[in-house]
Amino acid sequence: MKYFILNVVFICLAVNISIAQPKLKKATFIPHWIPQAQFAGYFMAYEKGIYKKYGIDLEILTGGPKNPSSIYMENGKVDFACLWLTNAIQMREKGIKVVNISQIINKSALMLVAKKSSGIHKIEDMNGKKVGIWGGDFRIQPMAFFKNYNLKVKPIVQGSSLNLFLMDGVDVTSAMWYNEYHSIVNAGLNADELTTFFFADYGLNFPEEGIYCLESTFKNDPELCSNFVKATFEGWNYAFANKDEAVQTVIRYMKKEKFPVNIAHETWMLNRMKDLIFPEKGMKNFGALSEKDYKFVAEKLMENNLIKKIPEFNLFYKPF
């Protein structure tokens, strides 16, 4: 009889536990590039069980040139994706109803880098020089920069390699602060041998990556969207508080996908992501996208004939 009572107690406890723990909601997420410290917050939120704490059974897909996050989002293959603001505005204008639920990076990391040995110390020194420029949306800021300062440069199509710049094939190269700039320094050039021009410092700040979902996802399950943002926020906080662990976790993901690994580079990238995600105003502004910044970027897209009209801000941005 005693054993029967104990069994009944255990069964009741098990039932109560199952009732207290709601079923996790399955969701998928894709970053807009390959695994690297740029996405450490998502990886740490996954690895430390933070997404599960918020009721999400998440699958993180591998992004990059072979798996564009914009295509996955457009085709409804993922619930959440990282997209650049310029890309997302164009998608929305074309009728793809993407919604920004959190703006991760508000400060542009895009920049131009020159060697001081080339005689470039200030803006006007770029006149007549060969400048490496990436294609697509990456052209918008540099071309606007040249126009604003009446610079007559010789644009050269820039690929993923920095060899053209390192071998003096171009005088100026495009770079992301958290990525290519550090690769240039790693290649043997000291920071004091370089002249840098951050577009954000010259009136051309474009907020960059944000978290997006389709409007249907937002309307059908706003709680899932809210919890995904909250969990990601916690993941970034954890990554910045435990940088060594975060870098090692990122490296594990990189090795799994057979991408080259450089611990110093990933550490640099993680530190710069903190500067970009949580700048001087602090963490309280995490996820915010100002209407002023939105309209500024959209107007530049119109000037470059990339969109015909500006999508309504209140339909595009749905913060929690």
Summary of the structure (lengths in Angstrom):
residues: 320
radius of gyration: 22.6
end to end distance: 54.2
largest distance: 94.6
contacts: 1016
relative contact order: 0.19
helix: 51%
strand: 18%
